[in-house]
């Protein structure tokens, strides 16, 4: 018979990050991940080893916002 560990996770929204223990470390880790410094795949849980899927709706939204901004700039600068 195997025994399973119990873990409790509490998530709280905060208005800002100042004064929150561990925030600086989390910020540094996030910046490293953004640079491409990631964990060894073998150390990750199996479901985290797959690449993250792209949200096509979000990509389209950003593209449309970019086109709208570009159009407004061209319209303002036109004679």
N, CA, C and O atoms as CSV, one atom per row, in Angstrom:
chain,resi,resn,atom,element,x,y,z
A,1,UNK,N,N,0.844,-1.184,0.000
A,1,UNK,CA,C,0.000,0.000,0.000
A,1,UNK,C,C,0.892,1.251,0.000
A,1,UNK,O,O,1.808,1.358,0.815
A,2,UNK,N,N,0.628,2.185,-0.901
A,2,UNK,CA,C,1.442,3.387,-0.977
A,2,UNK,C,C,0.776,4.529,-0.215
A,2,UNK,O,O,-0.442,4.568,-0.039
A,3,UNK,N,N,1.609,5.442,0.222
A,3,UNK,CA,C,1.119,6.580,0.985
A,3,UNK,C,C,1.318,7.837,0.136
A,3,UNK,O,O,2.364,7.993,-0.494
A,4,UNK,N,N,0.331,8.732,0.112
A,4,UNK,CA,C,0.453,9.958,-0.672
A,4,UNK,C,C,0.658,11.141,0.254
A,4,UNK,O,O,0.115,11.181,1.358
A,5,UNK,N,N,1.442,12.099,-0.203
A,5,UNK,CA,C,1.692,13.308,0.576
A,5,UNK,C,C,0.559,14.295,0.356
A,5,UNK,O,O,-0.030,14.357,-0.723
A,6,UNK,N,N,0.265,15.055,1.380
A,6,UNK,CA,C,-0.783,16.066,1.292
A,6,UNK,C,C,-0.124,17.445,1.217
A,6,UNK,O,O,0.763,17.768,2.007
A,7,UNK,N,N,-0.565,18.231,0.275
A,7,UNK,CA,C,-0.023,19.574,0.107
A,7,UNK,C,C,-1.170,20.567,0.082
A,7,UNK,O,O,-2.216,20.313,-0.515
A,8,UNK,N,N,-0.964,21.697,0.737
A,8,UNK,CA,C,-1.963,22.757,0.737
A,8,UNK,C,C,-1.376,23.966,0.029
A,8,UNK,O,O,-0.241,24.361,0.295
A,9,UNK,N,N,-2.144,24.545,-0.863
A,9,UNK,CA,C,-1.711,25.719,-1.608
A,9,UNK,C,C,-2.737,26.816,-1.391
A,9,UNK,O,O,-3.932,26.608,-1.606
A,10,UNK,N,N,-2.272,27.982,-0.966
A,10,UNK,CA,C,-3.147,29.130,-0.780
A,10,UNK,C,C,-2.732,30.211,-1.758
A,10,UNK,O,O,-1.558,30.574,-1.823
A,11,UNK,N,N,-3.680,30.725,-2.515
A,11,UNK,CA,C,-3.416,31.791,-3.478
A,11,UNK,C,C,-4.196,33.021,-3.032
A,11,UNK,O,O,-5.399,32.960,-2.779
A,12,UNK,N,N,-3.476,34.143,-2.944
A,12,UNK,CA,C,-4.119,35.389,-2.540
A,12,UNK,C,C,-3.752,36.484,-3.519
A,12,UNK,O,O,-2.603,36.573,-3.954
A,13,UNK,N,N,-4.721,37.321,-3.871
A,13,UNK,CA,C,-4.464,38.477,-4.715
A,13,UNK,C,C,-3.913,39.579,-3.826
A,13,UNK,O,O,-4.385,39.775,-2.706
A,14,UNK,N,N,-2.911,40.298,-4.325
A,14,UNK,CA,C,-2.370,41.430,-3.586
A,14,UNK,C,C,-2.307,42.633,-4.503
A,14,UNK,O,O,-2.133,42.499,-5.714
A,15,UNK,N,N,-2.449,43.803,-3.918
A,15,UNK,CA,C,-2.435,45.036,-4.702
A,15,UNK,C,C,-1.040,45.360,-5.229
A,15,UNK,O,O,-0.917,46.023,-6.258
A,16,UNK,N,N,-0.019,44.919,-4.568
A,16,UNK,CA,C,1.353,45.176,-4.993
A,16,UNK,C,C,2.260,44.101,-4.446
A,16,UNK,O,O,1.830,43.244,-3.674
A,17,UNK,N,N,3.514,44.147,-4.845
A,17,UNK,CA,C,4.436,43.094,-4.444
A,17,UNK,C,C,5.311,43.484,-3.259
A,17,UNK,O,O,5.945,42.614,-2.662
A,18,UNK,N,N,5.364,44.745,-2.906
A,18,UNK,CA,C,6.269,45.170,-1.849
A,18,UNK,C,C,5.908,44.517,-0.524
A,18,UNK,O,O,4.740,44.410,-0.151
A,19,UNK,N,N,6.941,44.089,0.164
A,19,UNK,CA,C,6.740,43.523,1.484
A,19,UNK,C,C,6.274,42.075,1.490
A,19,UNK,O,O,5.987,41.527,2.555
A,20,UNK,N,N,6.194,41.445,0.327
A,20,UNK,CA,C,5.751,40.059,0.263
A,20,UNK,C,C,6.983,39.160,0.233
A,20,UNK,O,O,7.814,39.240,-0.671
A,21,UNK,N,N,7.075,38.308,1.241
A,21,UNK,CA,C,8.220,37.410,1.357
A,21,UNK,C,C,8.343,36.517,0.124
A,21,UNK,O,O,7.363,35.920,-0.320
A,22,UNK,N,N,9.533,36.433,-0.413
A,22,UNK,CA,C,9.783,35.566,-1.556
A,22,UNK,C,C,9.541,36.225,-2.899
A,22,UNK,O,O,9.841,35.627,-3.932
A,23,UNK,N,N,9.003,37.451,-2.919
A,23,UNK,CA,C,8.675,38.095,-4.183
A,23,UNK,C,C,9.911,38.387,-5.025
A,23,UNK,O,O,9.896,38.179,-6.238
A,24,UNK,N,N,10.982,38.868,-4.394
A,24,UNK,CA,C,12.195,39.179,-5.148
A,24,UNK,C,C,12.753,37.931,-5.823
A,24,UNK,O,O,13.183,37.985,-6.975
A,25,UNK,N,N,12.748,36.817,-5.113
A,25,UNK,CA,C,13.214,35.561,-5.693
A,25,UNK,C,C,12.325,35.154,-6.866
A,25,UNK,O,O,12.820,34.739,-7.914
A,26,UNK,N,N,11.007,35.274,-6.683
A,26,UNK,CA,C,10.078,34.927,-7.764
A,26,UNK,C,C,10.311,35.817,-8.979
A,26,UNK,O,O,10.266,35.341,-10.113
A,27,UNK,N,N,10.559,37.110,-8.752
A,27,UNK,CA,C,10.835,38.030,-9.859
A,27,UNK,C,C,12.111,37.629,-10.599
A,27,UNK,O,O,12.138,37.621,-11.830
A,28,UNK,N,N,13.168,37.297,-9.853
A,28,UNK,CA,C,14.427,36.895,-10.486
A,28,UNK,C,C,14.237,35.619,-11.307
A,28,UNK,O,O,14.737,35.509,-12.426
A,29,UNK,N,N,13.510,34.659,-10.736
A,29,UNK,CA,C,13.280,33.400,-11.454
A,29,UNK,C,C,12.464,33.633,-12.726
A,29,UNK,O,O,12.742,33.026,-13.760
A,30,UNK,N,N,11.464,34.508,-12.653
A,30,UNK,CA,C,10.638,34.806,-13.831
A,30,UNK,C,C,11.481,35.464,-14.922
A,30,UNK,O,O,11.322,35.152,-16.102
A,31,UNK,N,N,12.374,36.372,-14.534
A,31,UNK,CA,C,13.244,37.026,-15.517
A,31,UNK,C,C,14.184,36.022,-16.170
A,31,UNK,O,O,14.427,36.089,-17.375
A,32,UNK,N,N,14.711,35.097,-15.384
A,32,UNK,CA,C,15.591,34.067,-15.944
A,32,UNK,C,C,14.819,33.181,-16.928
A,32,UNK,O,O,15.330,32.835,-17.993
A,33,UNK,N,N,13.600,32.823,-16.568
A,33,UNK,CA,C,12.778,31.995,-17.461
A,33,UNK,C,C,12.482,32.738,-18.761
A,33,UNK,O,O,12.481,32.137,-19.835
A,34,UNK,N,N,12.232,34.049,-18.666
A,34,UNK,CA,C,11.961,34.849,-19.862
A,34,UNK,C,C,13.179,34.913,-20.775
A,34,UNK,O,O,13.038,35.048,-21.990
A,35,UNK,N,N,14.373,34.817,-20.196
A,35,UNK,CA,C,15.606,34.809,-20.990
A,35,UNK,C,C,15.862,33.454,-21.636
A,35,UNK,O,O,16.756,33.315,-22.471
A,36,UNK,N,N,15.074,32.456,-21.247
A,36,UNK,CA,C,15.250,31.127,-21.820
A,36,UNK,C,C,15.938,30.155,-20.886
A,36,UNK,O,O,16.153,28.997,-21.243
A,37,UNK,N,N,16.288,30.614,-19.688
A,37,UNK,CA,C,16.919,29.737,-18.694
A,37,UNK,C,C,15.809,28.944,-18.006
A,37,UNK,O,O,15.078,29.486,-17.177
A,38,UNK,N,N,15.688,27.683,-18.344
A,38,UNK,CA,C,14.605,26.879,-17.812
A,38,UNK,C,C,15.127,25.650,-17.083
A,38,UNK,O,O,16.314,25.331,-17.143
A,39,UNK,N,N,14.234,24.979,-16.405
A,39,UNK,CA,C,14.578,23.767,-15.672
A,39,UNK,C,C,14.898,22.630,-16.623
A,39,UNK,O,O,14.400,22.589,-17.747
A,40,UNK,N,N,15.727,21.713,-16.168
A,40,UNK,CA,C,16.005,20.502,-16.921
A,40,UNK,C,C,14.694,19.737,-17.065
A,40,UNK,O,O,14.028,19.454,-16.069
A,41,UNK,N,N,14.328,19.408,-18.278
A,41,UNK,CA,C,13.055,18.739,-18.556
A,41,UNK,C,C,12.867,17.473,-17.723
A,41,UNK,O,O,11.754,17.163,-17.298
A,42,UNK,N,N,13.952,16.751,-17.494
A,42,UNK,CA,C,13.856,15.495,-16.738
A,42,UNK,C,C,13.426,15.727,-15.287
A,42,UNK,O,O,12.909,14.814,-14.643
A,43,UNK,N,N,13.635,16.941,-14.769
A,43,UNK,CA,C,13.290,17.247,-13.384
A,43,UNK,C,C,11.840,17.701,-13.227
A,43,UNK,O,O,11.332,17.788,-12.110
A,44,UNK,N,N,11.177,17.990,-14.345
A,44,UNK,CA,C,9.797,18.473,-14.297
A,44,UNK,C,C,8.807,17.319,-14.174
A,44,UNK,O,O,9.101,16.184,-14.549
A,45,UNK,N,N,7.633,17.633,-13.644
A,45,UNK,CA,C,6.548,16.658,-13.640
A,45,UNK,C,C,6.200,16.331,-15.085
A,45,UNK,O,O,6.367,17.172,-15.969
A,46,UNK,N,N,5.727,15.139,-15.330
A,46,UNK,CA,C,5.487,14.659,-16.695
A,46,UNK,C,C,4.587,15.623,-17.492
A,46,UNK,O,O,4.880,15.904,-18.654
A,47,UNK,N,N,3.510,16.129,-16.895
A,47,UNK,CA,C,2.588,16.987,-17.648
A,47,UNK,C,C,3.172,18.363,-17.943
A,47,UNK,O,O,2.621,19.100,-18.761
A,48,UNK,N,N,4.279,18.723,-17.292
A,48,UNK,CA,C,4.934,20.001,-17.567
A,48,UNK,C,C,6.038,19.891,-18.612
A,48,UNK,O,O,6.655,20.894,-18.971
A,49,UNK,N,N,6.287,18.696,-19.093
A,49,UNK,CA,C,7.364,18.485,-20.071
A,49,UNK,C,C,6.956,18.833,-21.491
A,49,UNK,O,O,7.815,19.002,-22.357
A,50,UNK,N,N,5.668,18.941,-21.740
A,50,UNK,CA,C,5.182,19.259,-23.084
A,50,UNK,C,C,5.267,20.765,-23.318
A,50,UNK,O,O,5.155,21.543,-22.370
A,51,UNK,N,N,5.463,21.188,-24.570
A,51,UNK,CA,C,5.492,22.632,-24.842
A,51,UNK,C,C,4.122,23.266,-24.602
A,51,UNK,O,O,3.084,22.626,-24.773
A,52,UNK,N,N,4.145,24.528,-24.204
A,52,UNK,CA,C,2.902,25.262,-23.969
A,52,UNK,C,C,2.265,25.587,-25.310
A,52,UNK,O,O,2.942,26.051,-26.228
A,53,UNK,N,N,0.981,25.349,-25.424
A,53,UNK,CA,C,0.265,25.633,-26.666
A,53,UNK,C,C,0.056,27.131,-26.822
A,53,UNK,O,O,-0.034,27.854,-25.830
A,54,UNK,N,N,-0.021,27.594,-28.052
A,54,UNK,CA,C,-0.271,29.002,-28.334
A,54,UNK,C,C,-1.768,29.246,-28.396
A,54,UNK,O,O,-2.505,28.482,-29.020
A,55,UNK,N,N,-2.211,30.308,-27.751
A,55,UNK,CA,C,-3.616,30.687,-27.768
A,55,UNK,C,C,-3.852,31.530,-29.018
A,55,UNK,O,O,-3.464,32.698,-29.061
A,56,UNK,N,N,-4.484,30.947,-30.030
A,56,UNK,CA,C,-4.659,31.642,-31.312
A,56,UNK,C,C,-5.522,32.893,-31.168
A,56,UNK,O,O,-5.295,33.872,-31.879
A,57,UNK,N,N,-6.499,32.887,-30.272
A,57,UNK,CA,C,-7.334,34.078,-30.059
A,57,UNK,C,C,-6.495,35.238,-29.532
A,57,UNK,O,O,-6.668,36.380,-29.957
A,58,UNK,N,N,-5.590,34.939,-28.609
A,58,UNK,CA,C,-4.736,35.983,-28.049
A,58,UNK,C,C,-3.784,36.524,-29.114
A,58,UNK,O,O,-3.534,37.729,-29.163
A,59,UNK,N,N,-3.255,35.655,-29.957
A,59,UNK,CA,C,-2.355,36.082,-31.029
A,59,UNK,C,C,-3.100,36.994,-32.000
A,59,UNK,O,O,-2.574,38.031,-32.404
A,60,UNK,N,N,-4.314,36.617,-32.372
A,60,UNK,CA,C,-5.126,37.439,-33.288
A,60,UNK,C,C,-5.444,38.789,-32.667
A,60,UNK,O,O,-5.399,39.813,-33.349
A,61,UNK,N,N,-5.765,38.801,-31.377
A,61,UNK,CA,C,-6.105,40.052,-30.693
A,61,UNK,C,C,-4.918,41.009,-30.707
A,61,UNK,O,O,-5.073,42.187,-31.028
A,62,UNK,N,N,-3.734,40.506,-30.360
A,62,UNK,CA,C,-2.535,41.347,-30.357
A,62,UNK,C,C,-2.240,41.855,-31.763
A,62,UNK,O,O,-1.882,43.020,-31.938
A,63,UNK,N,N,-2.388,40.995,-32.761
A,63,UNK,CA,C,-2.147,41.399,-34.146
A,63,UNK,C,C,-3.119,42.496,-34.572
A,63,UNK,O,O,-2.711,43.491,-35.171
A,64,UNK,N,N,-4.397,42.318,-34.267
A,64,UNK,CA,C,-5.401,43.323,-34.627
A,64,UNK,C,C,-5.151,44.645,-33.917
A,64,UNK,O,O,-5.318,45.708,-34.515
A,65,UNK,N,N,-4.752,44.594,-32.644
A,65,UNK,CA,C,-4.444,45.820,-31.912
A,65,UNK,C,C,-3.252,46.536,-32.546
A,65,UNK,O,O,-3.234,47.763,-32.639
A,66,UNK,N,N,-2.266,45.766,-32.978
A,66,UNK,CA,C,-1.090,46.334,-33.626
A,66,UNK,C,C,-1.461,46.994,-34.951
A,66,UNK,O,O,-0.999,48.094,-35.253
A,67,UNK,N,N,-2.292,46.322,-35.736
A,67,UNK,CA,C,-2.737,46.897,-37.013
A,67,UNK,C,C,-3.534,48.182,-36.795
A,67,UNK,O,O,-3.357,49.154,-37.529
A,68,UNK,N,N,-4.408,48.191,-35.792
A,68,UNK,CA,C,-5.213,49.376,-35.495
A,68,UNK,C,C,-4.317,50.540,-35.096
A,68,UNK,O,O,-4.529,51.666,-35.544
A,69,UNK,N,N,-3.319,50.281,-34.259
A,69,UNK,CA,C,-2.395,51.326,-33.833
A,69,UNK,C,C,-1.624,51.872,-35.031
A,69,UNK,O,O,-1.468,53.085,-35.176
A,70,UNK,N,N,-1.143,50.976,-35.885
A,70,UNK,CA,C,-0.402,51.387,-37.078
A,70,UNK,C,C,-1.285,52.222,-37.997
A,70,UNK,O,O,-0.836,53.232,-38.538
A,71,UNK,N,N,-2.538,51.808,-38.177
A,71,UNK,CA,C,-3.455,52.550,-39.037
A,71,UNK,C,C,-3.698,53.942,-38.476
A,71,UNK,O,O,-3.693,54.915,-39.229
A,72,UNK,N,N,-3.911,54.056,-37.166
A,72,UNK,CA,C,-4.151,55.372,-36.556
A,72,UNK,C,C,-2.962,56.302,-36.760
A,72,UNK,O,O,-3.136,57.481,-37.065
A,73,UNK,N,N,-1.754,55.772,-36.592
A,73,UNK,CA,C,-0.557,56.578,-36.800
A,73,UNK,C,C,-0.471,57.067,-38.236
A,73,UNK,O,O,-0.184,58.240,-38.477
A,74,UNK,N,N,-0.714,56.187,-39.184
A,74,UNK,CA,C,-0.664,56.570,-40.598
A,74,UNK,C,C,-1.756,57.592,-40.917
A,74,UNK,O,O,-1.516,58.526,-41.681
A,75,UNK,N,N,-2.936,57.432,-40.351
A,75,UNK,CA,C,-4.037,58.342,-40.591
A,75,UNK,C,C,-3.716,59.728,-40.050
A,75,UNK,O,O,-3.970,60.734,-40.713
A,76,UNK,N,N,-3.149,59.778,-38.829
A,76,UNK,CA,C,-2.776,61.056,-38.238
A,76,UNK,C,C,-1.697,61.781,-39.034
A,76,UNK,O,O,-1.706,63.008,-39.143
A,77,UNK,N,N,-0.783,61.017,-39.580
A,77,UNK,CA,C,0.336,61.613,-40.317
A,77,UNK,C,C,0.055,61.853,-41.803
A,77,UNK,O,O,0.896,62.400,-42.516
A,78,UNK,N,N,-1.123,61.443,-42.262
A,78,UNK,CA,C,-1.443,61.636,-43.674
A,78,UNK,C,C,-1.857,63.077,-43.942
A,78,UNK,O,O,-2.290,63.794,-43.040
A,79,UNK,N,N,-1.716,63.480,-45.192
A,79,UNK,CA,C,-2.094,64.857,-45.578
A,79,UNK,C,C,-3.526,64.917,-46.019
A,79,UNK,O,O,-4.017,65.987,-46.378
